Amino acid sequence: MSILIVGGSGHLGRRLVRLARAGGQTVTATYATRRPPDGDGVRWLPVDLRPRWTSVWTAPARRSG
């Protein structure tokens, strides 16, 4: 069986990738910024699901008091 793990390079995604590979699954996983190293039998695809404006917009600072 083939499985796609969106966010495979993240904290939870890395664990899911390992579990799926240990279970004999064919795994394709995505990453947003840094490509994980090869050699783990996973097909890695660059995918960033954030809207484009989120990378340039930051929330205003909250005022205390």
C-alpha positions as CSV (number, residue, x, y, z in Angstrom):
1,M,0.0,0.0,0.0
2,S,1.1,3.5,-0.7
3,I,0.7,6.3,1.8
4,L,1.1,10.1,1.6
5,I,2.1,11.9,4.8
6,V,1.6,15.7,4.6
7,G,4.1,17.3,6.9
8,G,6.3,14.3,7.0
9,S,9.4,16.3,8.1
10,G,7.6,17.7,11.2
11,H,7.6,16.4,14.7
12,L,4.6,14.0,14.4
13,G,5.2,13.4,10.7
14,R,8.7,12.0,11.2
15,R,7.2,9.4,13.6
16,L,4.4,8.5,11.2
17,V,7.0,8.1,8.4
18,R,9.0,5.7,10.5
19,L,6.0,3.7,11.5
20,A,4.7,3.4,8.0
21,R,8.1,2.3,6.6
22,A,8.5,-0.2,9.5
23,G,5.1,-1.6,8.5
24,G,6.3,-2.1,4.9
25,Q,4.3,0.8,3.4
26,T,5.5,2.8,0.3
27,V,5.8,6.3,1.7
28,T,5.6,9.7,0.0
29,A,6.0,12.6,2.4
30,T,6.1,16.3,2.1
31,Y,8.3,19.0,3.6
32,A,7.9,22.8,3.6
33,T,11.4,24.3,4.1
34,R,14.3,21.8,4.5
35,R,14.5,18.5,2.6
36,P,15.1,15.6,4.9
37,P,18.2,13.4,4.1
38,D,17.9,10.7,1.5
39,G,18.4,7.0,2.3
40,D,15.3,6.3,4.3
41,G,13.3,4.8,1.4
42,V,10.8,7.8,1.4
43,R,9.9,9.9,-1.7
44,W,10.1,13.5,-0.5
45,L,8.1,16.3,-2.1
46,P,8.4,20.1,-1.4
47,V,4.9,21.3,-0.5
48,D,4.1,24.5,1.5
49,L,0.3,24.7,2.2
50,R,0.5,28.1,3.8
51,P,-1.1,31.0,1.8
52,R,1.6,33.1,0.3
53,W,0.7,36.2,2.4
54,T,1.5,34.4,5.6
55,S,5.2,34.4,4.9
56,V,5.4,38.2,4.8
57,W,2.6,39.2,7.2
58,T,3.2,39.2,10.9
59,A,0.6,39.8,13.6
60,P,0.9,43.1,15.4
61,A,2.5,43.0,18.8
62,R,0.1,42.9,21.8
63,R,0.2,45.8,24.1
64,S,0.5,45.0,27.7
65,G,-1.3,46.9,30.4
